[in-house]
């Protein structure tokens, strides 16, 4: 799979539902701009207009428009890809996830 992520210009996965969206994080690891549906846990991962484009589920015209827009503009693809890679590091790195988990348990203990 890494080969596919590394060679694509745009990562498109218009799932009608994603509970979290790890596939988008995998694409962001390679600095790829993401096009995804604005549903489920996806907006937590993909920041619309900053790390990717979120479209309405079941809207093929909007999906096609997003693909065409990114295909035409290398600068925007690069910006979204770079922002996604930074978002991955800042919000979803192993260190950040461990810190958040520890904080959650500490707060739970203090409340009881």
Phi and psi restraints in degrees (range 20) as a CNS / XPLOR table:
assign (resid 1 and name C) (resid 2 and name N)
       (resid 2 and name CA) (resid 2 and name C) 1.0 -57.9 20.0 2
assign (resid 2 and name N) (resid 2 and name CA)
       (resid 2 and name C) (resid 3 and name N) 1.0 -35.8 20.0 2
assign (resid 2 and name C) (resid 3 and name N)
       (resid 3 and name CA) (resid 3 and name C) 1.0 -60.6 20.0 2
assign (resid 3 and name N) (resid 3 and name CA)
       (resid 3 and name C) (resid 4 and name N) 1.0 -42.7 20.0 2
assign (resid 3 and name C) (resid 4 and name N)
       (resid 4 and name CA) (resid 4 and name C) 1.0 -67.2 20.0 2
assign (resid 4 and name N) (resid 4 and name CA)
       (resid 4 and name C) (resid 5 and name N) 1.0 -44.3 20.0 2
assign (resid 4 and name C) (resid 5 and name N)
       (resid 5 and name CA) (resid 5 and name C) 1.0 -60.7 20.0 2
assign (resid 5 and name N) (resid 5 and name CA)
       (resid 5 and name C) (resid 6 and name N) 1.0 -44.6 20.0 2
assign (resid 5 and name C) (resid 6 and name N)
       (resid 6 and name CA) (resid 6 and name C) 1.0 -69.3 20.0 2
assign (resid 6 and name N) (resid 6 and name CA)
       (resid 6 and name C) (resid 7 and name N) 1.0 -26.5 20.0 2
assign (resid 6 and name C) (resid 7 and name N)
       (resid 7 and name CA) (resid 7 and name C) 1.0 -95.2 20.0 2
assign (resid 7 and name N) (resid 7 and name CA)
       (resid 7 and name C) (resid 8 and name N) 1.0 -13.2 20.0 2
assign (resid 7 and name C) (resid 8 and name N)
       (resid 8 and name CA) (resid 8 and name C) 1.0 -80.0 20.0 2
assign (resid 8 and name N) (resid 8 and name CA)
       (resid 8 and name C) (resid 9 and name N) 1.0 157.2 20.0 2
assign (resid 8 and name C) (resid 9 and name N)
       (resid 9 and name CA) (resid 9 and name C) 1.0 -94.4 20.0 2
assign (resid 9 and name N) (resid 9 and name CA)
       (resid 9 and name C) (resid 10 and name N) 1.0 -32.6 20.0 2
assign (resid 9 and name C) (resid 10 and name N)
       (resid 10 and name CA) (resid 10 and name C) 1.0 -138.8 20.0 2
assign (resid 10 and name N) (resid 10 and name CA)
       (resid 10 and name C) (resid 11 and name N) 1.0 135.4 20.0 2
assign (resid 10 and name C) (resid 11 and name N)
       (resid 11 and name CA) (resid 11 and name C) 1.0 -101.0 20.0 2
assign (resid 11 and name N) (resid 11 and name CA)
       (resid 11 and name C) (resid 12 and name N) 1.0 119.1 20.0 2
assign (resid 11 and name C) (resid 12 and name N)
       (resid 12 and name CA) (resid 12 and name C) 1.0 -120.1 20.0 2
assign (resid 12 and name N) (resid 12 and name CA)
       (resid 12 and name C) (resid 13 and name N) 1.0 120.1 20.0 2
assign (resid 12 and name C) (resid 13 and name N)
       (resid 13 and name CA) (resid 13 and name C) 1.0 -143.4 20.0 2
assign (resid 13 and name N) (resid 13 and name CA)
       (resid 13 and name C) (resid 14 and name N) 1.0 84.5 20.0 2
assign (resid 13 and name C) (resid 14 and name N)
       (resid 14 and name CA) (resid 14 and name C) 1.0 -82.9 20.0 2
assign (resid 14 and name N) (resid 14 and name CA)
       (resid 14 and name C) (resid 15 and name N) 1.0 58.0 20.0 2
assign (resid 14 and name C) (resid 15 and name N)
       (resid 15 and name CA) (resid 15 and name C) 1.0 -65.6 20.0 2
assign (resid 15 and name N) (resid 15 and name CA)
       (resid 15 and name C) (resid 16 and name N) 1.0 139.9 20.0 2
assign (resid 15 and name C) (resid 16 and name N)
       (resid 16 and name CA) (resid 16 and name C) 1.0 -73.9 20.0 2
assign (resid 16 and name N) (resid 16 and name CA)
       (resid 16 and name C) (resid 17 and name N) 1.0 -19.6 20.0 2
assign (resid 16 and name C) (resid 17 and name N)
       (resid 17 and name CA) (resid 17 and name C) 1.0 -155.2 20.0 2
assign (resid 17 and name N) (resid 17 and name CA)
       (resid 17 and name C) (resid 18 and name N) 1.0 133.1 20.0 2
assign (resid 17 and name C) (resid 18 and name N)
       (resid 18 and name CA) (resid 18 and name C) 1.0 -135.1 20.0 2
assign (resid 18 and name N) (resid 18 and name CA)
       (resid 18 and name C) (resid 19 and name N) 1.0 124.8 20.0 2
assign (resid 18 and name C) (resid 19 and name N)
       (resid 19 and name CA) (resid 19 and name C) 1.0 -68.8 20.0 2
assign (resid 19 and name N) (resid 19 and name CA)
       (resid 19 and name C) (resid 20 and name N) 1.0 -32.9 20.0 2
assign (resid 19 and name C) (resid 20 and name N)
       (resid 20 and name CA) (resid 20 and name C) 1.0 -134.9 20.0 2
assign (resid 20 and name N) (resid 20 and name CA)
       (resid 20 and name C) (resid 21 and name N) 1.0 -58.2 20.0 2
assign (resid 20 and name C) (resid 21 and name N)
       (resid 21 and name CA) (resid 21 and name C) 1.0 108.5 20.0 2
assign (resid 21 and name N) (resid 21 and name CA)
       (resid 21 and name C) (resid 22 and name N) 1.0 42.1 20.0 2
assign (resid 21 and name C) (resid 22 and name N)
       (resid 22 and name CA) (resid 22 and name C) 1.0 -62.0 20.0 2
assign (resid 22 and name N) (resid 22 and name CA)
       (resid 22 and name C) (resid 23 and name N) 1.0 -27.1 20.0 2
assign (resid 22 and name C) (resid 23 and name N)
       (resid 23 and name CA) (resid 23 and name C) 1.0 -62.1 20.0 2
assign (resid 23 and name N) (resid 23 and name CA)
       (resid 23 and name C) (resid 24 and name N) 1.0 -31.7 20.0 2
assign (resid 23 and name C) (resid 24 and name N)
       (resid 24 and name CA) (resid 24 and name C) 1.0 -71.6 20.0 2
assign (resid 24 and name N) (resid 24 and name CA)
       (resid 24 and name C) (resid 25 and name N) 1.0 -37.9 20.0 2
assign (resid 24 and name C) (resid 25 and name N)
       (resid 25 and name CA) (resid 25 and name C) 1.0 -64.2 20.0 2
assign (resid 25 and name N) (resid 25 and name CA)
       (resid 25 and name C) (resid 26 and name N) 1.0 -38.3 20.0 2
assign (resid 25 and name C) (resid 26 and name N)
       (resid 26 and name CA) (resid 26 and name C) 1.0 -61.5 20.0 2
assign (resid 26 and name N) (resid 26 and name CA)
       (resid 26 and name C) (resid 27 and name N) 1.0 -41.6 20.0 2
assign (resid 26 and name C) (resid 27 and name N)
       (resid 27 and name CA) (resid 27 and name C) 1.0 -66.9 20.0 2
assign (resid 27 and name N) (resid 27 and name CA)
       (resid 27 and name C) (resid 28 and name N) 1.0 -39.8 20.0 2
assign (resid 27 and name C) (resid 28 and name N)
       (resid 28 and name CA) (resid 28 and name C) 1.0 -63.5 20.0 2
assign (resid 28 and name N) (resid 28 and name CA)
       (resid 28 and name C) (resid 29 and name N) 1.0 -31.9 20.0 2
assign (resid 28 and name C) (resid 29 and name N)
       (resid 29 and name CA) (resid 29 and name C) 1.0 -55.7 20.0 2
assign (resid 29 and name N) (resid 29 and name CA)
       (resid 29 and name C) (resid 30 and name N) 1.0 -32.7 20.0 2
assign (resid 29 and name C) (resid 30 and name N)
       (resid 30 and name CA) (resid 30 and name C) 1.0 -96.3 20.0 2
assign (resid 30 and name N) (resid 30 and name CA)
       (resid 30 and name C) (resid 31 and name N) 1.0 9.6 20.0 2
assign (resid 30 and name C) (resid 31 and name N)
       (resid 31 and name CA) (resid 31 and name C) 1.0 71.9 20.0 2
assign (resid 31 and name N) (resid 31 and name CA)
       (resid 31 and name C) (resid 32 and name N) 1.0 31.2 20.0 2
assign (resid 31 and name C) (resid 32 and name N)
       (resid 32 and name CA) (resid 32 and name C) 1.0 -96.9 20.0 2
assign (resid 32 and name N) (resid 32 and name CA)
       (resid 32 and name C) (resid 33 and name N) 1.0 136.8 20.0 2
assign (resid 32 and name C) (resid 33 and name N)
       (resid 33 and name CA) (resid 33 and name C) 1.0 -69.7 20.0 2
assign (resid 33 and name N) (resid 33 and name CA)
       (resid 33 and name C) (resid 34 and name N) 1.0 146.8 20.0 2
assign (resid 33 and name C) (resid 34 and name N)
       (resid 34 and name CA) (resid 34 and name C) 1.0 -116.8 20.0 2
assign (resid 34 and name N) (resid 34 and name CA)
       (resid 34 and name C) (resid 35 and name N) 1.0 138.7 20.0 2
assign (resid 34 and name C) (resid 35 and name N)
       (resid 35 and name CA) (resid 35 and name C) 1.0 -118.7 20.0 2
assign (resid 35 and name N) (resid 35 and name CA)
       (resid 35 and name C) (resid 36 and name N) 1.0 124.0 20.0 2
assign (resid 35 and name C) (resid 36 and name N)
       (resid 36 and name CA) (resid 36 and name C) 1.0 -145.3 20.0 2
assign (resid 36 and name N) (resid 36 and name CA)
       (resid 36 and name C) (resid 37 and name N) 1.0 167.3 20.0 2
assign (resid 36 and name C) (resid 37 and name N)
       (resid 37 and name CA) (resid 37 and name C) 1.0 -85.0 20.0 2
assign (resid 37 and name N) (resid 37 and name CA)
       (resid 37 and name C) (resid 38 and name N) 1.0 143.7 20.0 2
assign (resid 37 and name C) (resid 38 and name N)
       (resid 38 and name CA) (resid 38 and name C) 1.0 -81.3 20.0 2
assign (resid 38 and name N) (resid 38 and name CA)
       (resid 38 and name C) (resid 39 and name N) 1.0 77.5 20.0 2
assign (resid 38 and name C) (resid 39 and name N)
       (resid 39 and name CA) (resid 39 and name C) 1.0 -155.7 20.0 2
assign (resid 39 and name N) (resid 39 and name CA)
       (resid 39 and name C) (resid 40 and name N) 1.0 158.7 20.0 2
assign (resid 39 and name C) (resid 40 and name N)
       (resid 40 and name CA) (resid 40 and name C) 1.0 56.0 20.0 2
assign (resid 40 and name N) (resid 40 and name CA)
       (resid 40 and name C) (resid 41 and name N) 1.0 -137.5 20.0 2
assign (resid 40 and name C) (resid 41 and name N)
       (resid 41 and name CA) (resid 41 and name C) 1.0 -86.8 20.0 2
assign (resid 41 and name N) (resid 41 and name CA)
       (resid 41 and name C) (resid 42 and name N) 1.0 -0.2 20.0 2
assign (resid 41 and name C) (resid 42 and name N)
       (resid 42 and name CA) (resid 42 and name C) 1.0 -57.6 20.0 2
assign (resid 42 and name N) (resid 42 and name CA)
       (resid 42 and name C) (resid 43 and name N) 1.0 -43.3 20.0 2
assign (resid 42 and name C) (resid 43 and name N)
       (resid 43 and name CA) (resid 43 and name C) 1.0 -62.7 20.0 2
assign (resid 43 and name N) (resid 43 and name CA)
       (resid 43 and name C) (resid 44 and name N) 1.0 -19.8 20.0 2
assign (resid 43 and name C) (resid 44 and name N)
       (resid 44 and name CA) (resid 44 and name C) 1.0 -70.7 20.0 2
assign (resid 44 and name N) (resid 44 and name CA)
       (resid 44 and name C) (resid 45 and name N) 1.0 -29.7 20.0 2
assign (resid 44 and name C) (resid 45 and name N)
       (resid 45 and name CA) (resid 45 and name C) 1.0 -92.8 20.0 2
assign (resid 45 and name N) (resid 45 and name CA)
       (resid 45 and name C) (resid 46 and name N) 1.0 -49.4 20.0 2
assign (resid 45 and name C) (resid 46 and name N)
       (resid 46 and name CA) (resid 46 and name C) 1.0 -97.8 20.0 2
assign (resid 46 and name N) (resid 46 and name CA)
       (resid 46 and name C) (resid 47 and name N) 1.0 117.0 20.0 2
assign (resid 46 and name C) (resid 47 and name N)
       (resid 47 and name CA) (resid 47 and name C) 1.0 -91.4 20.0 2
assign (resid 47 and name N) (resid 47 and name CA)
       (resid 47 and name C) (resid 48 and name N) 1.0 107.8 20.0 2
assign (resid 47 and name C) (resid 48 and name N)
       (resid 48 and name CA) (resid 48 and name C) 1.0 -55.7 20.0 2
assign (resid 48 and name N) (resid 48 and name CA)
       (resid 48 and name C) (resid 49 and name N) 1.0 127.5 20.0 2
assign (resid 48 and name C) (resid 49 and name N)
       (resid 49 and name CA) (resid 49 and name C) 1.0 82.4 20.0 2
assign (resid 49 and name N) (resid 49 and name CA)
       (resid 49 and name C) (resid 50 and name N) 1.0 -9.3 20.0 2
assign (resid 49 and name C) (resid 50 and name N)
       (resid 50 and name CA) (resid 50 and name C) 1.0 -114.9 20.0 2
assign (resid 50 and name N) (resid 50 and name CA)
       (resid 50 and name C) (resid 51 and name N) 1.0 -48.4 20.0 2
assign (resid 50 and name C) (resid 51 and name N)
       (resid 51 and name CA) (resid 51 and name C) 1.0 -115.8 20.0 2
assign (resid 51 and name N) (resid 51 and name CA)
       (resid 51 and name C) (resid 52 and name N) 1.0 -2.7 20.0 2
assign (resid 51 and name C) (resid 52 and name N)
       (resid 52 and name CA) (resid 52 and name C) 1.0 177.5 20.0 2
assign (resid 52 and name N) (resid 52 and name CA)
       (resid 52 and name C) (resid 53 and name N) 1.0 -169.0 20.0 2
assign (resid 52 and name C) (resid 53 and name N)
       (resid 53 and name CA) (resid 53 and name C) 1.0 -124.3 20.0 2
assign (resid 53 and name N) (resid 53 and name CA)
       (resid 53 and name C) (resid 54 and name N) 1.0 127.7 20.0 2
assign (resid 53 and name C) (resid 54 and name N)
       (resid 54 and name CA) (resid 54 and name C) 1.0 -102.5 20.0 2
assign (resid 54 and name N) (resid 54 and name CA)
       (resid 54 and name C) (resid 55 and name N) 1.0 131.6 20.0 2
assign (resid 54 and name C) (resid 55 and name N)
       (resid 55 and name CA) (resid 55 and name C) 1.0 -118.3 20.0 2
assign (resid 55 and name N) (resid 55 and name CA)
       (resid 55 and name C) (resid 56 and name N) 1.0 162.6 20.0 2
assign (resid 55 and name C) (resid 56 and name N)
       (resid 56 and name CA) (resid 56 and name C) 1.0 -70.8 20.0 2
assign (resid 56 and name N) (resid 56 and name CA)
       (resid 56 and name C) (resid 57 and name N) 1.0 131.2 20.0 2
assign (resid 56 and name C) (resid 57 and name N)
       (resid 57 and name CA) (resid 57 and name C) 1.0 -59.6 20.0 2
assign (resid 57 and name N) (resid 57 and name CA)
       (resid 57 and name C) (resid 58 and name N) 1.0 139.7 20.0 2
assign (resid 57 and name C) (resid 58 and name N)
       (resid 58 and name CA) (resid 58 and name C) 1.0 74.5 20.0 2
assign (resid 58 and name N) (resid 58 and name CA)
       (resid 58 and name C) (resid 59 and name N) 1.0 21.5 20.0 2
assign (resid 58 and name C) (resid 59 and name N)
       (resid 59 and name CA) (resid 59 and name C) 1.0 -117.4 20.0 2
assign (resid 59 and name N) (resid 59 and name CA)
       (resid 59 and name C) (resid 60 and name N) 1.0 86.2 20.0 2
assign (resid 59 and name C) (resid 60 and name N)
       (resid 60 and name CA) (resid 60 and name C) 1.0 -62.8 20.0 2
assign (resid 60 and name N) (resid 60 and name CA)
       (resid 60 and name C) (resid 61 and name N) 1.0 -31.3 20.0 2
assign (resid 60 and name C) (resid 61 and name N)
       (resid 61 and name CA) (resid 61 and name C) 1.0 -67.0 20.0 2
assign (resid 61 and name N) (resid 61 and name CA)
       (resid 61 and name C) (resid 62 and name N) 1.0 -41.2 20.0 2
assign (resid 61 and name C) (resid 62 and name N)
       (resid 62 and name CA) (resid 62 and name C) 1.0 -66.9 20.0 2
assign (resid 62 and name N) (resid 62 and name CA)
       (resid 62 and name C) (resid 63 and name N) 1.0 -39.4 20.0 2
assign (resid 62 and name C) (resid 63 and name N)
       (resid 63 and name CA) (resid 63 and name C) 1.0 -61.8 20.0 2
assign (resid 63 and name N) (resid 63 and name CA)
       (resid 63 and name C) (resid 64 and name N) 1.0 -49.4 20.0 2
assign (resid 63 and name C) (resid 64 and name N)
       (resid 64 and name CA) (resid 64 and name C) 1.0 -60.0 20.0 2
assign (resid 64 and name N) (resid 64 and name CA)
       (resid 64 and name C) (resid 65 and name N) 1.0 -42.2 20.0 2
assign (resid 64 and name C) (resid 65 and name N)
       (resid 65 and name CA) (resid 65 and name C) 1.0 -61.8 20.0 2
assign (resid 65 and name N) (resid 65 and name CA)
       (resid 65 and name C) (resid 66 and name N) 1.0 -41.8 20.0 2
assign (resid 65 and name C) (resid 66 and name N)
       (resid 66 and name CA) (resid 66 and name C) 1.0 -65.2 20.0 2
assign (resid 66 and name N) (resid 66 and name CA)
       (resid 66 and name C) (resid 67 and name N) 1.0 -41.7 20.0 2
assign (resid 66 and name C) (resid 67 and name N)
       (resid 67 and name CA) (resid 67 and name C) 1.0 -63.8 20.0 2
assign (resid 67 and name N) (resid 67 and name CA)
       (resid 67 and name C) (resid 68 and name N) 1.0 -46.8 20.0 2
assign (resid 67 and name C) (resid 68 and name N)
       (resid 68 and name CA) (resid 68 and name C) 1.0 -62.5 20.0 2
assign (resid 68 and name N) (resid 68 and name CA)
       (resid 68 and name C) (resid 69 and name N) 1.0 -44.9 20.0 2
assign (resid 68 and name C) (resid 69 and name N)
       (resid 69 and name CA) (resid 69 and name C) 1.0 -58.7 20.0 2
assign (resid 69 and name N) (resid 69 and name CA)
       (resid 69 and name C) (resid 70 and name N) 1.0 -46.0 20.0 2
assign (resid 69 and name C) (resid 70 and name N)
       (resid 70 and name CA) (resid 70 and name C) 1.0 -70.9 20.0 2
assign (resid 70 and name N) (resid 70 and name CA)
       (resid 70 and name C) (resid 71 and name N) 1.0 -36.1 20.0 2
assign (resid 70 and name C) (resid 71 and name N)
       (resid 71 and name CA) (resid 71 and name C) 1.0 -62.3 20.0 2
assign (resid 71 and name N) (resid 71 and name CA)
       (resid 71 and name C) (resid 72 and name N) 1.0 -31.6 20.0 2
assign (resid 71 and name C) (resid 72 and name N)
       (resid 72 and name CA) (resid 72 and name C) 1.0 -82.2 20.0 2
assign (resid 72 and name N) (resid 72 and name CA)
       (resid 72 and name C) (resid 73 and name N) 1.0 -18.9 20.0 2
assign (resid 72 and name C) (resid 73 and name N)
       (resid 73 and name CA) (resid 73 and name C) 1.0 -126.9 20.0 2
assign (resid 73 and name N) (resid 73 and name CA)
       (resid 73 and name C) (resid 74 and name N) 1.0 93.1 20.0 2
assign (resid 73 and name C) (resid 74 and name N)
       (resid 74 and name CA) (resid 74 and name C) 1.0 -61.9 20.0 2
assign (resid 74 and name N) (resid 74 and name CA)
       (resid 74 and name C) (resid 75 and name N) 1.0 -34.1 20.0 2
assign (resid 74 and name C) (resid 75 and name N)
       (resid 75 and name CA) (resid 75 and name C) 1.0 -63.7 20.0 2
assign (resid 75 and name N) (resid 75 and name CA)
       (resid 75 and name C) (resid 76 and name N) 1.0 -43.7 20.0 2
assign (resid 75 and name C) (resid 76 and name N)
       (resid 76 and name CA) (resid 76 and name C) 1.0 -67.6 20.0 2
assign (resid 76 and name N) (resid 76 and name CA)
       (resid 76 and name C) (resid 77 and name N) 1.0 -42.0 20.0 2
assign (resid 76 and name C) (resid 77 and name N)
       (resid 77 and name CA) (resid 77 and name C) 1.0 -56.5 20.0 2
assign (resid 77 and name N) (resid 77 and name CA)
       (resid 77 and name C) (resid 78 and name N) 1.0 -45.3 20.0 2
assign (resid 77 and name C) (resid 78 and name N)
       (resid 78 and name CA) (resid 78 and name C) 1.0 -63.9 20.0 2
assign (resid 78 and name N) (resid 78 and name CA)
       (resid 78 and name C) (resid 79 and name N) 1.0 -45.2 20.0 2
assign (resid 78 and name C) (resid 79 and name N)
       (resid 79 and name CA) (resid 79 and name C) 1.0 -61.8 20.0 2
assign (resid 79 and name N) (resid 79 and name CA)
       (resid 79 and name C) (resid 80 and name N) 1.0 -48.6 20.0 2
assign (resid 79 and name C) (resid 80 and name N)
       (resid 80 and name CA) (resid 80 and name C) 1.0 -62.9 20.0 2
assign (resid 80 and name N) (resid 80 and name CA)
       (resid 80 and name C) (resid 81 and name N) 1.0 -42.0 20.0 2
assign (resid 80 and name C) (resid 81 and name N)
       (resid 81 and name CA) (resid 81 and name C) 1.0 -62.8 20.0 2
assign (resid 81 and name N) (resid 81 and name CA)
       (resid 81 and name C) (resid 82 and name N) 1.0 -45.2 20.0 2
assign (resid 81 and name C) (resid 82 and name N)
       (resid 82 and name CA) (resid 82 and name C) 1.0 -64.0 20.0 2
assign (resid 82 and name N) (resid 82 and name CA)
       (resid 82 and name C) (resid 83 and name N) 1.0 -43.0 20.0 2
assign (resid 82 and name C) (resid 83 and name N)
       (resid 83 and name CA) (resid 83 and name C) 1.0 -63.3 20.0 2
assign (resid 83 and name N) (resid 83 and name CA)
       (resid 83 and name C) (resid 84 and name N) 1.0 -39.2 20.0 2
assign (resid 83 and name C) (resid 84 and name N)
       (resid 84 and name CA) (resid 84 and name C) 1.0 -64.2 20.0 2
assign (resid 84 and name N) (resid 84 and name CA)
       (resid 84 and name C) (resid 85 and name N) 1.0 -42.0 20.0 2
assign (resid 84 and name C) (resid 85 and name N)
       (resid 85 and name CA) (resid 85 and name C) 1.0 -62.2 20.0 2
assign (resid 85 and name N) (resid 85 and name CA)
       (resid 85 and name C) (resid 86 and name N) 1.0 -42.3 20.0 2
assign (resid 85 and name C) (resid 86 and name N)
       (resid 86 and name CA) (resid 86 and name C) 1.0 -66.0 20.0 2
assign (resid 86 and name N) (resid 86 and name CA)
       (resid 86 and name C) (resid 87 and name N) 1.0 -40.1 20.0 2
assign (resid 86 and name C) (resid 87 and name N)
       (resid 87 and name CA) (resid 87 and name C) 1.0 -61.8 20.0 2
assign (resid 87 and name N) (resid 87 and name CA)
       (resid 87 and name C) (resid 88 and name N) 1.0 -42.3 20.0 2
assign (resid 87 and name C) (resid 88 and name N)
       (resid 88 and name CA) (resid 88 and name C) 1.0 -57.8 20.0 2
assign (resid 88 and name N) (resid 88 and name CA)
       (resid 88 and name C) (resid 89 and name N) 1.0 -47.8 20.0 2
assign (resid 88 and name C) (resid 89 and name N)
       (resid 89 and name CA) (resid 89 and name C) 1.0 -65.8 20.0 2
assign (resid 89 and name N) (resid 89 and name CA)
       (resid 89 and name C) (resid 90 and name N) 1.0 -42.2 20.0 2
assign (resid 89 and name C) (resid 90 and name N)
       (resid 90 and name CA) (resid 90 and name C) 1.0 -77.6 20.0 2
assign (resid 90 and name N) (resid 90 and name CA)
       (resid 90 and name C) (resid 91 and name N) 1.0 -34.5 20.0 2
assign (resid 90 and name C) (resid 91 and name N)
       (resid 91 and name CA) (resid 91 and name C) 1.0 -110.7 20.0 2
assign (resid 91 and name N) (resid 91 and name CA)
       (resid 91 and name C) (resid 92 and name N) 1.0 -27.4 20.0 2
assign (resid 91 and name C) (resid 92 and name N)
       (resid 92 and name CA) (resid 92 and name C) 1.0 -124.5 20.0 2
assign (resid 92 and name N) (resid 92 and name CA)
       (resid 92 and name C) (resid 93 and name N) 1.0 14.9 20.0 2
assign (resid 92 and name C) (resid 93 and name N)
       (resid 93 and name CA) (resid 93 and name C) 1.0 -67.9 20.0 2
assign (resid 93 and name N) (resid 93 and name CA)
       (resid 93 and name C) (resid 94 and name N) 1.0 160.5 20.0 2
assign (resid 93 and name C) (resid 94 and name N)
       (resid 94 and name CA) (resid 94 and name C) 1.0 -58.4 20.0 2
assign (resid 94 and name N) (resid 94 and name CA)
       (resid 94 and name C) (resid 95 and name N) 1.0 -41.2 20.0 2
assign (resid 94 and name C) (resid 95 and name N)
       (resid 95 and name CA) (resid 95 and name C) 1.0 -62.6 20.0 2
assign (resid 95 and name N) (resid 95 and name CA)
       (resid 95 and name C) (resid 96 and name N) 1.0 -43.9 20.0 2
assign (resid 95 and name C) (resid 96 and name N)
       (resid 96 and name CA) (resid 96 and name C) 1.0 -65.4 20.0 2
assign (resid 96 and name N) (resid 96 and name CA)
       (resid 96 and name C) (resid 97 and name N) 1.0 -42.0 20.0 2
assign (resid 96 and name C) (resid 97 and name N)
       (resid 97 and name CA) (resid 97 and name C) 1.0 -64.9 20.0 2
assign (resid 97 and name N) (resid 97 and name CA)
       (resid 97 and name C) (resid 98 and name N) 1.0 -39.3 20.0 2
assign (resid 97 and name C) (resid 98 and name N)
       (resid 98 and name CA) (resid 98 and name C) 1.0 -65.6 20.0 2
assign (resid 98 and name N) (resid 98 and name CA)
       (resid 98 and name C) (resid 99 and name N) 1.0 -43.8 20.0 2
assign (resid 98 and name C) (resid 99 and name N)
       (resid 99 and name CA) (resid 99 and name C) 1.0 -59.3 20.0 2
assign (resid 99 and name N) (resid 99 and name CA)
       (resid 99 and name C) (resid 100 and name N) 1.0 -46.0 20.0 2
assign (resid 99 and name C) (resid 100 and name N)
       (resid 100 and name CA) (resid 100 and name C) 1.0 -64.4 20.0 2
assign (resid 100 and name N) (resid 100 and name CA)
       (resid 100 and name C) (resid 101 and name N) 1.0 -39.3 20.0 2
assign (resid 100 and name C) (resid 101 and name N)
       (resid 101 and name CA) (resid 101 and name C) 1.0 -65.6 20.0 2
assign (resid 101 and name N) (resid 101 and name CA)
       (resid 101 and name C) (resid 102 and name N) 1.0 -45.8 20.0 2
assign (resid 101 and name C) (resid 102 and name N)
       (resid 102 and name CA) (resid 102 and name C) 1.0 -61.3 20.0 2
assign (resid 102 and name N) (resid 102 and name CA)
       (resid 102 and name C) (resid 103 and name N) 1.0 -42.9 20.0 2
assign (resid 102 and name C) (resid 103 and name N)
       (resid 103 and name CA) (resid 103 and name C) 1.0 -61.1 20.0 2
assign (resid 103 and name N) (resid 103 and name CA)
       (resid 103 and name C) (resid 104 and name N) 1.0 -42.4 20.0 2
assign (resid 103 and name C) (resid 104 and name N)
       (resid 104 and name CA) (resid 104 and name C) 1.0 -59.3 20.0 2
assign (resid 104 and name N) (resid 104 and name CA)
       (resid 104 and name C) (resid 105 and name N) 1.0 -47.5 20.0 2
assign (resid 104 and name C) (resid 105 and name N)
       (resid 105 and name CA) (resid 105 and name C) 1.0 -69.0 20.0 2
assign (resid 105 and name N) (resid 105 and name CA)
       (resid 105 and name C) (resid 106 and name N) 1.0 -37.4 20.0 2
assign (resid 105 and name C) (resid 106 and name N)
       (resid 106 and name CA) (resid 106 and name C) 1.0 -62.1 20.0 2
assign (resid 106 and name N) (resid 106 and name CA)
       (resid 106 and name C) (resid 107 and name N) 1.0 -44.6 20.0 2
assign (resid 106 and name C) (resid 107 and name N)
       (resid 107 and name CA) (resid 107 and name C) 1.0 -64.9 20.0 2
assign (resid 107 and name N) (resid 107 and name CA)
       (resid 107 and name C) (resid 108 and name N) 1.0 -37.9 20.0 2
assign (resid 107 and name C) (resid 108 and name N)
       (resid 108 and name CA) (resid 108 and name C) 1.0 -64.4 20.0 2
assign (resid 108 and name N) (resid 108 and name CA)
       (resid 108 and name C) (resid 109 and name N) 1.0 -40.4 20.0 2
assign (resid 108 and name C) (resid 109 and name N)
       (resid 109 and name CA) (resid 109 and name C) 1.0 -66.6 20.0 2
assign (resid 109 and name N) (resid 109 and name CA)
       (resid 109 and name C) (resid 110 and name N) 1.0 -42.6 20.0 2
assign (resid 109 and name C) (resid 110 and name N)
       (resid 110 and name CA) (resid 110 and name C) 1.0 -66.0 20.0 2
assign (resid 110 and name N) (resid 110 and name CA)
       (resid 110 and name C) (resid 111 and name N) 1.0 -30.3 20.0 2
assign (resid 110 and name C) (resid 111 and name N)
       (resid 111 and name CA) (resid 111 and name C) 1.0 -76.6 20.0 2
assign (resid 111 and name N) (resid 111 and name CA)
       (resid 111 and name C) (resid 112 and name N) 1.0 -20.7 20.0 2
